[in-house]
Amino acid sequence: MAIYLDNNVGLKIATVDLSAYVTSISLTQTFDEVETTAMSTSTSASHTFAKGLEASTLTVDFLNDWAASQVQATLQAAYGTTVTALIVPVKSASTVISATNPLYTVSILINNLTPVGSPGTPSDYARSSMTFTCNSSVAYATSGTW
Amino acid sequence: MADKYPTDADIEVLKKLGLPVPGATTTKKDEE
């Protein structure tokens, strides 16, 4: 088995390692379902669909950090652009990409930020919760460099 | 996926942050 606690996921945005500030992350791979139902395919009495364009999303919750080159500086620098995100299930000091620890690479559009106001309550650390639209398909690799 | 990593947009972010720019590598797709 190759199951892991979900407490060491690695995330790089525009090559900047922001893993230490991620409190939750979800990469959702999905694609459009394009209807292909036609007169000749109606014998099964159901609609038929085929794979269309990929439309994945990356949702990340960050602890905000305004220090140089950390969460807020990086996201502000990338705001409005399409940058590369690297995600690995288990990050370590010497992360090895393999079949049991694959590397996911995707271009994301930094189309929203929440620098202030999430959750916006005095008893919590400032956080950002954002869902980025993917501007490419998600590349899955069992070798390579984190 | 873009053909190179880091992409030009990634490099622009690094420049704004004042971080060193690593050497570009080709993606696996590009190598095949």
Backbone of each chain as nested JSON, in Angstrom:
{
  "chains": [
    {"id": "A", "residues": [
      {"number": 1, "name": "MET", "atoms": {"N": [0.829, -1.192, 0.0], "CA": [0.0, 0.0, 0.0], "C": [0.864, 1.243, 0.0]}},
      {"number": 2, "name": "ALA", "atoms": {"N": [0.324, 2.278, -0.593], "CA": [1.027, 3.562, -0.603], "C": [0.028, 4.651, -0.251]}},
      {"number": 3, "name": "ILE", "atoms": {"N": [-0.445, 4.571, 1.007], "CA": [-1.368, 5.605, 1.472], "C": [-0.606, 6.522, 2.418]}},
      {"number": 4, "name": "TYR", "atoms": {"N": [-1.047, 7.751, 2.481], "CA": [-0.316, 8.734, 3.276], "C": [-1.282, 9.592, 4.066]}},
      {"number": 5, "name": "LEU", "atoms": {"N": [-0.81, 10.037, 5.202], "CA": [-1.523, 11.104, 5.885], "C": [-1.514, 12.323, 4.973]}},
      {"number": 6, "name": "ASP", "atoms": {"N": [-2.59, 13.04, 4.984], "CA": [-2.707, 14.17, 4.064], "C": [-2.139, 15.442, 4.691]}},
      {"number": 7, "name": "ASN", "atoms": {"N": [-0.956, 15.302, 5.296], "CA": [-0.401, 16.446, 6.024], "C": [0.948, 16.895, 5.485]}},
      {"number": 8, "name": "ASN", "atoms": {"N": [1.3, 16.405, 4.303], "CA": [2.613, 16.773, 3.779], "C": [2.575, 16.989, 2.277]}},
      {"number": 9, "name": "VAL", "atoms": {"N": [1.443, 17.442, 1.771], "CA": [1.329, 17.706, 0.338], "C": [2.232, 18.887, -0.022]}},
      {"number": 10, "name": "GLY", "atoms": {"N": [2.908, 18.765, -1.144], "CA": [3.776, 19.844, -1.594], "C": [3.113, 20.668, -2.678]}},
      {"number": 11, "name": "LEU", "atoms": {"N": [3.28, 21.978, -2.602], "CA": [2.73, 22.878, -3.615], "C": [3.755, 23.942, -3.967]}},
      {"number": 12, "name": "LYS", "atoms": {"N": [4.037, 24.049, -5.236], "CA": [4.835, 25.157, -5.742], "C": [3.99, 25.931, -6.741]}},
      {"number": 13, "name": "ILE", "atoms": {"N": [4.04, 27.254, -6.629], "CA": [3.398, 28.125, -7.608], "C": [4.468, 29.019, -8.195]}},
      {"number": 14, "name": "ALA", "atoms": {"N": [4.606, 28.982, -9.503], "CA": [5.646, 29.745, -10.204], "C": [7.02, 29.433, -9.606]}},
      {"number": 15, "name": "THR", "atoms": {"N": [7.248, 28.189, -9.303], "CA": [8.481, 27.62, -8.73], "C": [8.687, 27.961, -7.256]}},
      {"number": 16, "name": "VAL", "atoms": {"N": [7.823, 28.769, -6.661], "CA": [7.981, 29.144, -5.254], "C": [7.267, 28.106, -4.387]}},
      {"number": 17, "name": "ASP", "atoms": {"N": [7.997, 27.516, -3.448], "CA": [7.439, 26.486, -2.583], "C": [6.606, 27.14, -1.474]}},
      {"number": 18, "name": "LEU", "atoms": {"N": [5.29, 26.965, -1.557], "CA": [4.383, 27.56, -0.575], "C": [3.765, 26.503, 0.34]}},
      {"number": 19, "name": "SER", "atoms": {"N": [4.329, 25.307, 0.341], "CA": [3.74, 24.173, 1.064], "C": [3.537, 24.458, 2.547]}},
      {"number": 20, "name": "ALA", "atoms": {"N": [4.442, 25.196, 3.14], "CA": [4.393, 25.408, 4.587], "C": [3.188, 26.229, 5.02]}},
      {"number": 21, "name": "TYR", "atoms": {"N": [2.494, 26.839, 4.062], "CA": [1.353, 27.684, 4.392], "C": [0.034, 27.096, 3.93]}},
      {"number": 22, "name": "VAL", "atoms": {"N": [0.069, 25.911, 3.345], "CA": [-1.147, 25.283, 2.84], "C": [-1.835, 24.518, 3.966]}},
      {"number": 23, "name": "THR", "atoms": {"N": [-3.09, 24.852, 4.219], "CA": [-3.842, 24.114, 5.231], "C": [-4.826, 23.135, 4.597]}},
      {"number": 24, "name": "SER", "atoms": {"N": [-5.108, 23.323, 3.327], "CA": [-5.997, 22.41, 2.612], "C": [-5.765, 22.594, 1.125]}},
      {"number": 25, "name": "ILE", "atoms": {"N": [-5.788, 21.486, 0.39], "CA": [-5.565, 21.593, -1.055], "C": [-6.345, 20.501, -1.762]}},
      {"number": 26, "name": "SER", "atoms": {"N": [-6.972, 20.864, -2.87], "CA": [-7.713, 19.888, -3.668], "C": [-7.475, 20.17, -5.143]}},
      {"number": 27, "name": "LEU", "atoms": {"N": [-6.937, 19.201, -5.824], "CA": [-6.81, 19.278, -7.279], "C": [-7.901, 18.398, -7.862]}},
      {"number": 28, "name": "THR", "atoms": {"N": [-8.806, 19.006, -8.587], "CA": [-9.947, 18.272, -9.123], "C": [-9.825, 18.189, -10.63]}},
      {"number": 29, "name": "GLN", "atoms": {"N": [-9.596, 16.986, -11.108], "CA": [-9.5, 16.782, -12.556], "C": [-10.886, 16.461, -13.101]}},
      {"number": 30, "name": "THR", "atoms": {"N": [-11.276, 17.216, -14.087], "CA": [-12.575, 16.968, -14.705], "C": [-12.53, 17.44, -16.156]}},
      {"number": 31, "name": "PHE", "atoms": {"N": [-13.452, 16.97, -16.935], "CA": [-13.528, 17.406, -18.328], "C": [-14.976, 17.548, -18.728]}},
      {"number": 32, "name": "ASP", "atoms": {"N": [-15.19, 18.327, -19.748], "CA": [-16.543, 18.492, -20.272], "C": [-17.033, 17.169, -20.854]}},
      {"number": 33, "name": "GLU", "atoms": {"N": [-18.313, 16.943, -20.697], "CA": [-18.93, 15.781, -21.337], "C": [-19.72, 16.302, -22.537]}},
      {"number": 34, "name": "VAL", "atoms": {"N": [-19.275, 15.932, -23.693], "CA": [-19.891, 16.44, -24.915], "C": [-20.893, 15.412, -25.427]}},
      {"number": 35, "name": "GLU", "atoms": {"N": [-22.101, 15.858, -25.624], "CA": [-23.142, 14.915, -26.045], "C": [-22.919, 14.484, -27.486]}},
      {"number": 36, "name": "THR", "atoms": {"N": [-23.0, 13.193, -27.671], "CA": [-22.813, 12.626, -29.006], "C": [-24.044, 11.836, -29.457]}},
      {"number": 37, "name": "THR", "atoms": {"N": [-25.126, 12.012, -28.727], "CA": [-26.343, 11.291, -29.078], "C": [-26.779, 11.642, -30.501]}},
      {"number": 38, "name": "ALA", "atoms": {"N": [-27.03, 10.644, -31.267], "CA": [-27.495, 10.851, -32.645], "C": [-28.55, 9.797, -32.96]}},
      {"number": 39, "name": "MET", "atoms": {"N": [-29.131, 9.94, -34.098], "CA": [-30.217, 9.02, -34.462], "C": [-29.772, 7.564, -34.391]}},
      {"number": 40, "name": "SER", "atoms": {"N": [-28.577, 7.287, -34.86], "CA": [-28.133, 5.897, -34.948], "C": [-27.654, 5.336, -33.615]}},
      {"number": 41, "name": "THR", "atoms": {"N": [-27.499, 6.201, -32.597], "CA": [-27.009, 5.701, -31.304], "C": [-28.124, 5.608, -30.272]}},
      {"number": 42, "name": "SER", "atoms": {"N": [-29.337, 5.775, -30.702], "CA": [-30.449, 5.834, -29.758], "C": [-31.005, 4.458, -29.411]}},
      {"number": 43, "name": "THR", "atoms": {"N": [-30.391, 3.405, -29.867], "CA": [-30.93, 2.078, -29.601], "C": [-30.84, 1.707, -28.128]}},
      {"number": 44, "name": "SER", "atoms": {"N": [-29.894, 2.32, -27.382], "CA": [-29.781, 2.014, -25.958], "C": [-30.743, 2.858, -25.129]}},
      {"number": 45, "name": "ALA", "atoms": {"N": [-31.514, 3.69, -25.763], "CA": [-32.494, 4.538, -25.084], "C": [-31.833, 5.43, -24.039]}},
      {"number": 46, "name": "SER", "atoms": {"N": [-30.641, 5.912, -24.35], "CA": [-29.979, 6.829, -23.423], "C": [-29.147, 7.825, -24.219]}},
      {"number": 47, "name": "HIS", "atoms": {"N": [-28.82, 8.907, -23.568], "CA": [-27.894, 9.849, -24.171], "C": [-26.503, 9.213, -24.198]}},
      {"number": 48, "name": "THR", "atoms": {"N": [-25.68, 9.641, -25.116], "CA": [-24.286, 9.201, -25.129], "C": [-23.399, 10.439, -25.093]}},
      {"number": 49, "name": "PHE", "atoms": {"N": [-22.258, 10.284, -24.419], "CA": [-21.344, 11.406, -24.237], "C": [-19.924, 10.974, -24.537]}},
      {"number": 50, "name": "ALA", "atoms": {"N": [-19.092, 11.929, -24.869], "CA": [-17.667, 11.69, -25.073], "C": [-16.887, 12.756, -24.317]}},
      {"number": 51, "name": "LYS", "atoms": {"N": [-15.628, 12.484, -24.134], "CA": [-14.765, 13.416, -23.416], "C": [-14.557, 14.678, -24.239]}},
      {"number": 52, "name": "GLY", "atoms": {"N": [-14.745, 15.817, -23.592], "CA": [-14.485, 17.092, -24.237], "C": [-13.228, 17.724, -23.683]}},
      {"number": 53, "name": "LEU", "atoms": {"N": [-13.238, 19.014, -23.539], "CA": [-12.067, 19.724, -23.049], "C": [-11.95, 19.59, -21.534]}},
      {"number": 54, "name": "GLU", "atoms": {"N": [-10.707, 19.529, -21.086], "CA": [-10.481, 19.431, -19.651], "C": [-10.794, 20.763, -18.985]}},
      {"number": 55, "name": "ALA", "atoms": {"N": [-11.372, 20.704, -17.807], "CA": [-11.761, 21.921, -17.082], "C": [-11.511, 21.702, -15.591]}},
      {"number": 56, "name": "SER", "atoms": {"N": [-10.244, 21.531, -15.239], "CA": [-9.895, 21.193, -13.862], "C": [-9.758, 22.442, -13.004]}},
      {"number": 57, "name": "THR", "atoms": {"N": [-9.72, 22.229, -11.707], "CA": [-9.566, 23.344, -10.77], "C": [-8.608, 22.954, -9.646]}},
      {"number": 58, "name": "LEU", "atoms": {"N": [-7.976, 23.96, -9.086], "CA": [-7.093, 23.768, -7.935], "C": [-7.598, 24.681, -6.819]}},
      {"number": 59, "name": "THR", "atoms": {"N": [-8.02, 24.069, -5.723], "CA": [-8.513, 24.831, -4.574], "C": [-7.491, 24.749, -3.448]}},
      {"number": 60, "name": "VAL", "atoms": {"N": [-7.093, 25.898, -2.934], "CA": [-6.062, 25.945, -1.895], "C": [-6.496, 26.89, -0.785]}},
      {"number": 61, "name": "ASP", "atoms": {"N": [-6.312, 26.446, 0.447], "CA": [-6.464, 27.319, 1.606], "C": [-5.066, 27.612, 2.138]}},
      {"number": 62, "name": "PHE", "atoms": {"N": [-4.75, 28.884, 2.269], "CA": [-3.432, 29.293, 2.747], "C": [-3.545, 30.0, 4.084]}},
      {"number": 63, "name": "LEU", "atoms": {"N": [-2.528, 29.832, 4.913], "CA": [-2.283, 30.782, 5.987], "C": [-1.573, 31.951, 5.339]}},
      {"number": 64, "name": "ASN", "atoms": {"N": [-2.12, 33.133, 5.511], "CA": [-1.493, 34.29, 4.874], "C": [-0.135, 34.583, 5.504]}},
      {"number": 65, "name": "ASP", "atoms": {"N": [0.794, 34.954, 4.678], "CA": [2.097, 35.39, 5.155], "C": [2.561, 36.475, 4.198]}},
      {"number": 66, "name": "TRP", "atoms": {"N": [2.786, 37.66, 4.746], "CA": [3.179, 38.792, 3.905], "C": [4.694, 38.964, 3.859]}},
      {"number": 67, "name": "ALA", "atoms": {"N": [5.432, 37.978, 4.371], "CA": [6.893, 38.063, 4.302], "C": [7.343, 37.984, 2.844]}},
      {"number": 68, "name": "ALA", "atoms": {"N": [8.55, 38.45, 2.598], "CA": [9.074, 38.473, 1.242], "C": [9.033, 37.079, 0.62]}},
      {"number": 69, "name": "SER", "atoms": {"N": [8.543, 37.014, -0.59], "CA": [8.523, 35.788, -1.4], "C": [7.65, 34.69, -0.821]}},
      {"number": 70, "name": "GLN", "atoms": {"N": [6.737, 35.044, 0.08], "CA": [5.85, 34.014, 0.609], "C": [4.469, 34.143, -0.038]}},
      {"number": 71, "name": "VAL", "atoms": {"N": [3.441, 33.718, 0.67], "CA": [2.143, 33.534, 0.036], "C": [1.634, 34.795, -0.652]}},
      {"number": 72, "name": "GLN", "atoms": {"N": [1.49, 35.863, 0.104], "CA": [0.85, 37.041, -0.481], "C": [1.707, 37.695, -1.558]}},
      {"number": 73, "name": "ALA", "atoms": {"N": [3.002, 37.78, -1.319], "CA": [3.871, 38.4, -2.327], "C": [3.85, 37.601, -3.622]}},
      {"number": 74, "name": "THR", "atoms": {"N": [3.882, 36.29, -3.493], "CA": [3.899, 35.44, -4.688], "C": [2.582, 35.538, -5.453]}},
      {"number": 75, "name": "LEU", "atoms": {"N": [1.485, 35.445, -4.731], "CA": [0.19, 35.488, -5.411], "C": [-0.084, 36.867, -6.01]}},
      {"number": 76, "name": "GLN", "atoms": {"N": [0.324, 37.923, -5.305], "CA": [0.14, 39.261, -5.877], "C": [0.976, 39.43, -7.138]}},
      {"number": 77, "name": "ALA", "atoms": {"N": [2.182, 38.885, -7.127], "CA": [3.049, 38.998, -8.312], "C": [2.474, 38.209, -9.488]}},
      {"number": 78, "name": "ALA", "atoms": {"N": [1.744, 37.156, -9.169], "CA": [1.191, 36.298, -10.224], "C": [-0.238, 36.658, -10.6]}},
      {"number": 79, "name": "TYR", "atoms": {"N": [-0.815, 37.598, -9.88], "CA": [-2.242, 37.922, -10.077], "C": [-2.515, 38.335, -11.529]}},
      {"number": 80, "name": "GLY", "atoms": {"N": [-3.484, 37.696, -12.117], "CA": [-3.859, 38.013, -13.493], "C": [-3.052, 37.288, -14.546]}},
      {"number": 81, "name": "THR", "atoms": {"N": [-2.168, 36.404, -14.126], "CA": [-1.351, 35.676, -15.094], "C": [-1.568, 34.169, -14.94]}},
      {"number": 82, "name": "THR", "atoms": {"N": [-1.077, 33.443, -15.911], "CA": [-1.133, 31.989, -15.86], "C": [0.247, 31.463, -15.51]}},
      {"number": 83, "name": "VAL", "atoms": {"N": [0.354, 30.803, -14.374], "CA": [1.643, 30.306, -13.901], "C": [1.545, 28.808, -13.642]}},
      {"number": 84, "name": "THR", "atoms": {"N": [2.686, 28.208, -13.394], "CA": [2.747, 26.765, -13.219], "C": [2.567, 26.377, -11.757]}},
      {"number": 85, "name": "ALA", "atoms": {"N": [1.747, 25.372, -11.533], "CA": [1.607, 24.796, -10.194], "C": [2.111, 23.364, -10.228]}},
      {"number": 86, "name": "LEU", "atoms": {"N": [2.934, 23.017, -9.251], "CA": [3.393, 21.646, -9.067], "C": [2.807, 21.134, -7.761]}},
      {"number": 87, "name": "ILE", "atoms": {"N": [2.242, 19.931, -7.814], "CA": [1.66, 19.329, -6.617], "C": [2.201, 17.917, -6.473]}},
      {"number": 88, "name": "VAL", "atoms": {"N": [2.633, 17.593, -5.271], "CA": [3.115, 16.246, -5.004], "C": [2.448, 15.757, -3.712]}},
      {"number": 89, "name": "PRO", "atoms": {"N": [2.008, 14.496, -3.672], "CA": [1.289, 14.014, -2.484], "C": [2.109, 14.056, -1.202]}},
      {"number": 90, "name": "VAL", "atoms": {"N": [3.398, 13.724, -1.307], "CA": [4.254, 13.717, -0.121], "C": [5.526, 14.472, -0.418]}},
      {"number": 91, "name": "LYS", "atoms": {"N": [5.694, 15.578, 0.25], "CA": [6.91, 16.365, 0.102], "C": [7.845, 16.035, 1.256]}},
      {"number": 92, "name": "SER", "atoms": {"N": [9.112, 15.877, 0.947], "CA": [10.097, 15.641, 2.002], "C": [11.361, 16.406, 1.652]}},
      {"number": 93, "name": "ALA", "atoms": {"N": [12.371, 16.263, 2.493], "CA": [13.62, 16.97, 2.241], "C": [14.234, 16.54, 0.916]}},
      {"number": 94, "name": "SER", "atoms": {"N": [14.011, 15.293, 0.546], "CA": [14.538, 14.8, -0.733], "C": [13.395, 14.118, -1.49]}},
      {"number": 95, "name": "THR", "atoms": {"N": [12.444, 14.9, -1.902], "CA": [11.254, 14.36, -2.546], "C": [11.624, 13.599, -3.815]}},
      {"number": 96, "name": "VAL", "atoms": {"N": [11.199, 12.346, -3.872], "CA": [11.434, 11.52, -5.048], "C": [10.09, 11.292, -5.743]}},
      {"number": 97, "name": "ILE", "atoms": {"N": [10.044, 11.633, -7.017], "CA": [8.833, 11.414, -7.795], "C": [8.835, 9.966, -8.286]}},
      {"number": 98, "name": "SER", "atoms": {"N": [7.745, 9.274, -8.038], "CA": [7.659, 7.862, -8.41], "C": [6.199, 7.505, -8.63]}},
      {"number": 99, "name": "ALA", "atoms": {"N": [5.968, 6.239, -8.935], "CA": [4.585, 5.791, -9.136], "C": [3.768, 5.943, -7.859]}},
      {"number": 100, "name": "THR", "atoms": {"N": [4.417, 5.869, -6.702], "CA": [3.69, 6.007, -5.442], "C": [3.73, 7.429, -4.895]}},
      {"number": 101, "name": "ASN", "atoms": {"N": [4.403, 8.296, -5.589], "CA": [4.422, 9.718, -5.206], "C": [4.537, 10.551, -6.484]}},
      {"number": 102, "name": "PRO", "atoms": {"N": [3.478, 10.546, -7.276], "CA": [3.548, 11.181, -8.6], "C": [3.523, 12.702, -8.513]}},
      {"number": 103, "name": "LEU", "atoms": {"N": [3.96, 13.295, -9.584], "CA": [3.994, 14.754, -9.699], "C": [2.865, 15.212, -10.626]}},
      {"number": 104, "name": "TYR", "atoms": {"N": [2.085, 16.16, -10.145], "CA": [1.016, 16.748, -10.95], "C": [1.435, 18.165, -11.322]}},
      {"number": 105, "name": "THR", "atoms": {"N": [1.415, 18.455, -12.595], "CA": [1.828, 19.768, -13.085], "C": [0.687, 20.354, -13.902]}},
      {"number": 106, "name": "VAL", "atoms": {"N": [0.37, 21.614, -13.619], "CA": [-0.745, 22.238, -14.325], "C": [-0.542, 23.75, -14.359]}},
      {"number": 107, "name": "SER", "atoms": {"N": [-1.009, 24.362, -15.423], "CA": [-1.011, 25.82, -15.509], "C": [-2.283, 26.345, -14.873]}},
      {"number": 108, "name": "ILE", "atoms": {"N": [-2.149, 27.312, -13.973], "CA": [-3.331, 27.86, -13.307], "C": [-3.424, 29.355, -13.564]}},
      {"number": 109, "name": "LEU", "atoms": {"N": [-4.654, 29.811, -13.735], "CA": [-4.909, 31.232, -13.898], "C": [-5.163, 31.818, -12.511]}},
      {"number": 110, "name": "ILE", "atoms": {"N": [-4.3, 32.736, -12.109], "CA": [-4.49, 33.374, -10.793], "C": [-5.558, 34.443, -10.978]}},
      {"number": 111, "name": "ASN", "atoms": {"N": [-6.793, 34.006, -10.889], "CA": [-7.923, 34.867, -11.236], "C": [-8.673, 35.403, -10.033]}},
      {"number": 112, "name": "ASN", "atoms": {"N": [-8.219, 35.045, -8.824], "CA": [-8.858, 35.586, -7.624], "C": [-7.903, 35.49, -6.454]}},
      {"number": 113, "name": "LEU", "atoms": {"N": [-7.984, 36.47, -5.582], "CA": [-7.201, 36.472, -4.35], "C": [-8.112, 36.909, -3.213]}},
      {"number": 114, "name": "THR", "atoms": {"N": [-7.767, 36.478, -2.016], "CA": [-8.493, 36.943, -0.83], "C": [-7.449, 37.388, 0.195]}},
      {"number": 115, "name": "PRO", "atoms": {"N": [-6.77, 38.483, -0.071], "CA": [-5.678, 38.867, 0.832], "C": [-6.151, 39.307, 2.205]}},
      {"number": 116, "name": "VAL", "atoms": {"N": [-7.378, 39.83, 2.286], "CA": [-7.919, 40.276, 3.568], "C": [-9.375, 39.823, 3.646]}},
      {"number": 117, "name": "GLY", "atoms": {"N": [-9.748, 39.327, 4.802], "CA": [-11.173, 39.073, 4.998], "C": [-11.584, 37.627, 5.011]}},
      {"number": 118, "name": "SER", "atoms": {"N": [-10.657, 36.715, 5.086], "CA": [-11.017, 35.307, 5.15], "C": [-10.206, 34.652, 6.259]}},
      {"number": 119, "name": "PRO", "atoms": {"N": [-10.789, 34.317, 7.386], "CA": [-12.205, 34.398, 7.707], "C": [-12.634, 35.781, 8.194]}},
      {"number": 120, "name": "GLY", "atoms": {"N": [-11.66, 36.636, 8.514], "CA": [-12.015, 37.979, 8.932], "C": [-12.54, 38.069, 10.35]}},
      {"number": 121, "name": "THR", "atoms": {"N": [-12.181, 37.091, 11.17], "CA": [-12.601, 37.122, 12.572], "C": [-11.367, 37.282, 13.453]}},
      {"number": 122, "name": "PRO", "atoms": {"N": [-11.508, 37.946, 14.595], "CA": [-10.332, 38.28, 15.398], "C": [-9.664, 37.092, 16.066]}},
      {"number": 123, "name": "SER", "atoms": {"N": [-10.308, 35.955, 16.118], "CA": [-9.724, 34.833, 16.85], "C": [-8.949, 33.872, 15.954]}},
      {"number": 124, "name": "ASP", "atoms": {"N": [-8.84, 34.175, 14.679], "CA": [-8.154, 33.267, 13.763], "C": [-6.991, 33.961, 13.068]}},
      {"number": 125, "name": "TYR", "atoms": {"N": [-6.033, 33.147, 12.643], "CA": [-5.006, 33.674, 11.765], "C": [-5.642, 34.034, 10.424]}},
      {"number": 126, "name": "ALA", "atoms": {"N": [-5.094, 35.031, 9.787], "CA": [-5.609, 35.427, 8.479], "C": [-5.338, 34.304, 7.471]}},
      {"number": 127, "name": "ARG", "atoms": {"N": [-6.331, 34.0, 6.691], "CA": [-6.225, 32.917, 5.713], "C": [-6.724, 33.392, 4.359]}},
      {"number": 128, "name": "SER", "atoms": {"N": [-6.37, 32.627, 3.35], "CA": [-6.915, 32.829, 2.011], "C": [-7.469, 31.504, 1.534]}},
      {"number": 129, "name": "SER", "atoms": {"N": [-8.629, 31.548, 0.947], "CA": [-9.238, 30.347, 0.39], "C": [-9.615, 30.648, -1.053]}},
      {"number": 130, "name": "MET", "atoms": {"N": [-8.955, 29.967, -1.974], "CA": [-9.121, 30.311, -3.382], "C": [-9.244, 29.071, -4.256]}},
      {"number": 131, "name": "THR", "atoms": {"N": [-10.011, 29.219, -5.308], "CA": [-10.103, 28.176, -6.324], "C": [-9.617, 28.761, -7.638]}},
      {"number": 132, "name": "PHE", "atoms": {"N": [-8.561, 28.159, -8.174], "CA": [-7.981, 28.637, -9.415], "C": [-8.437, 27.756, -10.583]}},
      {"number": 133, "name": "THR", "atoms": {"N": [-8.739, 28.409, -11.669], "CA": [-9.103, 27.689, -12.878], "C": [-7.839, 27.214, -13.579]}},
      {"number": 134, "name": "CYS", "atoms": {"N": [-7.84, 25.959, -13.991], "CA": [-6.671, 25.425, -14.694], "C": [-6.727, 25.825, -16.163]}},
      {"number": 135, "name": "ASN", "atoms": {"N": [-5.58, 26.24, -16.657], "CA": [-5.481, 26.683, -18.04], "C": [-4.78, 25.654, -18.92]}},
      {"number": 136, "name": "SER", "atoms": {"N": [-4.67, 24.45, -18.404], "CA": [-4.085, 23.358, -19.178], "C": [-4.659, 22.062, -18.617]}},
      {"number": 137, "name": "SER", "atoms": {"N": [-4.38, 20.992, -19.283], "CA": [-4.699, 19.698, -18.7], "C": [-3.695, 19.434, -17.578]}},
      {"number": 138, "name": "VAL", "atoms": {"N": [-4.051, 18.524, -16.7], "CA": [-3.165, 18.182, -15.593], "C": [-2.205, 17.095, -16.065]}},
      {"number": 139, "name": "ALA", "atoms": {"N": [-0.914, 17.414, -16.023], "CA": [0.099, 16.429, -16.424], "C": [0.447, 15.563, -15.218]}},
      {"number": 140, "name": "TYR", "atoms": {"N": [0.439, 14.259, -15.429], "CA": [0.717, 13.284, -14.381], "C": [2.024, 12.602, -14.724]}},
      {"number": 141, "name": "ALA", "atoms": {"N": [2.989, 12.654, -13.822], "CA": [4.302, 12.072, -14.114], "C": [4.774, 11.217, -12.938]}},
      {"number": 142, "name": "THR", "atoms": {"N": [5.37, 10.094, -13.237], "CA": [5.91, 9.215, -12.19], "C": [7.43, 9.312, -12.117]}},
      {"number": 143, "name": "SER", "atoms": {"N": [7.968, 10.265, -12.841], "CA": [9.403, 10.563, -12.724], "C": [9.545, 12.056, -12.992]}},
      {"number": 144, "name": "GLY", "atoms": {"N": [10.688, 12.568, -12.628], "CA": [10.909, 13.993, -12.819], "C": [11.404, 14.627, -11.541]}},
      {"number": 145, "name": "THR", "atoms": {"N": [11.35, 15.931, -11.511], "CA": [11.909, 16.684, -10.386], "C": [10.839, 17.539, -9.757]}},
      {"number": 146, "name": "TRP", "atoms": {"N": [10.785, 17.491, -8.434], "CA": [9.843, 18.323, -7.673], "C": [10.393, 19.732, -7.585]}}
    ]},
    {"id": "B", "residues": [
      {"number": 1, "name": "MET", "atoms": {"N": [-0.104, 21.631, -21.024], "CA": [1.037, 22.162, -20.291], "C": [1.95, 22.95, -21.199]}},
      {"number": 2, "name": "ALA", "atoms": {"N": [2.604, 23.922, -20.623], "CA": [3.588, 24.691, -21.377], "C": [4.77, 23.794, -21.716]}},
      {"number": 3, "name": "ASP", "atoms": {"N": [5.5, 24.194, -22.742], "CA": [6.61, 23.366, -23.187], "C": [7.814, 23.445, -22.258]}},
      {"number": 4, "name": "LYS", "atoms": {"N": [7.927, 24.528, -21.538], "CA": [9.099, 24.701, -20.675], "C": [8.677, 25.016, -19.249]}},
      {"number": 5, "name": "TYR", "atoms": {"N": [9.548, 24.644, -18.335], "CA": [9.339, 24.973, -16.927], "C": [10.655, 25.449, -16.341]}},
      {"number": 6, "name": "PRO", "atoms": {"N": [10.718, 26.595, -15.733], "CA": [9.607, 27.525, -15.547], "C": [9.228, 28.241, -16.839]}},
      {"number": 7, "name": "THR", "atoms": {"N": [7.977, 28.632, -16.913], "CA": [7.498, 29.359, -18.08], "C": [7.935, 30.83, -17.983]}},
      {"number": 8, "name": "ASP", "atoms": {"N": [7.73, 31.564, -19.053], "CA": [8.057, 32.99, -19.026], "C": [7.272, 33.702, -17.93]}},
      {"number": 9, "name": "ALA", "atoms": {"N": [6.017, 33.313, -17.739], "CA": [5.196, 33.936, -16.693], "C": [5.739, 33.599, -15.308]}},
      {"number": 10, "name": "ASP", "atoms": {"N": [6.212, 32.354, -15.119], "CA": [6.828, 31.98, -13.843], "C": [8.052, 32.852, -13.574]}},
      {"number": 11, "name": "ILE", "atoms": {"N": [8.848, 33.059, -14.611], "CA": [10.079, 33.848, -14.474], "C": [9.753, 35.302, -14.134]}},
      {"number": 12, "name": "GLU", "atoms": {"N": [8.686, 35.819, -14.728], "CA": [8.282, 37.196, -14.405], "C": [7.922, 37.325, -12.93]}},
      {"number": 13, "name": "VAL", "atoms": {"N": [7.257, 36.297, -12.384], "CA": [6.916, 36.315, -10.959], "C": [8.186, 36.313, -10.122]}},
      {"number": 14, "name": "LEU", "atoms": {"N": [9.135, 35.467, -10.474], "CA": [10.389, 35.399, -9.724], "C": [11.127, 36.727, -9.767]}},
      {"number": 15, "name": "LYS", "atoms": {"N": [11.104, 37.374, -10.938], "CA": [11.768, 38.676, -11.051], "C": [11.101, 39.707, -10.156]}},
      {"number": 16, "name": "LYS", "atoms": {"N": [9.764, 39.702, -10.124], "CA": [9.048, 40.638, -9.256], "C": [9.381, 40.396, -7.792]}},
      {"number": 17, "name": "LEU", "atoms": {"N": [9.615, 39.126, -7.445], "CA": [9.928, 38.775, -6.065], "C": [11.403, 38.972, -5.745]}},
      {"number": 18, "name": "GLY", "atoms": {"N": [12.206, 39.219, -6.77], "CA": [13.638, 39.37, -6.563], "C": [14.35, 38.072, -6.295]}},
      {"number": 19, "name": "LEU", "atoms": {"N": [13.759, 36.973, -6.752], "CA": [14.36, 35.655, -6.544], "C": [15.183, 35.246, -7.758]}},
      {"number": 20, "name": "PRO", "atoms": {"N": [16.182, 34.401, -7.549], "CA": [16.975, 33.933, -8.689], "C": [16.137, 33.088, -9.636]}},
      {"number": 21, "name": "VAL", "atoms": {"N": [16.432, 33.175, -10.888], "CA": [15.69, 32.432, -11.905], "C": [16.447, 31.146, -12.223]}},
      {"number": 22, "name": "PRO", "atoms": {"N": [15.836, 30.008, -11.966], "CA": [16.506, 28.742, -12.278], "C": [16.575, 28.518, -13.779]}},
      {"number": 23, "name": "GLY", "atoms": {"N": [17.45, 27.634, -14.187], "CA": [17.557, 27.312, -15.597], "C": [16.319, 26.605, -16.083]}},
      {"number": 24, "name": "ALA", "atoms": {"N": [15.887, 26.95, -17.267], "CA": [14.687, 26.337, -17.828], "C": [14.965, 24.895, -18.227]}},
      {"number": 25, "name": "THR", "atoms": {"N": [14.009, 24.046, -17.969], "CA": [14.102, 22.659, -18.405], "C": [12.929, 22.358, -19.309]}},
      {"number": 26, "name": "THR", "atoms": {"N": [13.104, 21.411, -20.19], "CA": [12.008, 21.025, -21.055], "C": [11.093, 20.081, -20.31]}},
      {"number": 27, "name": "THR", "atoms": {"N": [9.824, 20.127, -20.628], "CA": [8.893, 19.198, -20.013], "C": [9.052, 17.842, -20.661]}},
      {"number": 28, "name": "LYS", "atoms": {"N": [8.516, 16.825, -19.994], "CA": [8.617, 15.471, -20.525], "C": [7.987, 15.393, -21.911]}},
      {"number": 29, "name": "LYS", "atoms": {"N": [6.871, 16.11, -22.051], "CA": [6.178, 16.089, -23.34], "C": [7.114, 16.597, -24.436]}},
      {"number": 30, "name": "ASP", "atoms": {"N": [7.891, 17.609, -24.077], "CA": [8.785, 18.214, -25.046], "C": [9.93, 17.284, -25.409]}},
      {"number": 31, "name": "GLU", "atoms": {"N": [10.324, 16.429, -24.444], "CA": [11.455, 15.541, -24.67], "C": [11.081, 14.373, -25.555]}},
      {"number": 32, "name": "GLU", "atoms": {"N": [9.813, 13.989, -25.523], "CA": [9.388, 12.795, -26.247], "C": [9.39, 13.028, -27.746]}}
    ]}
  ]
}
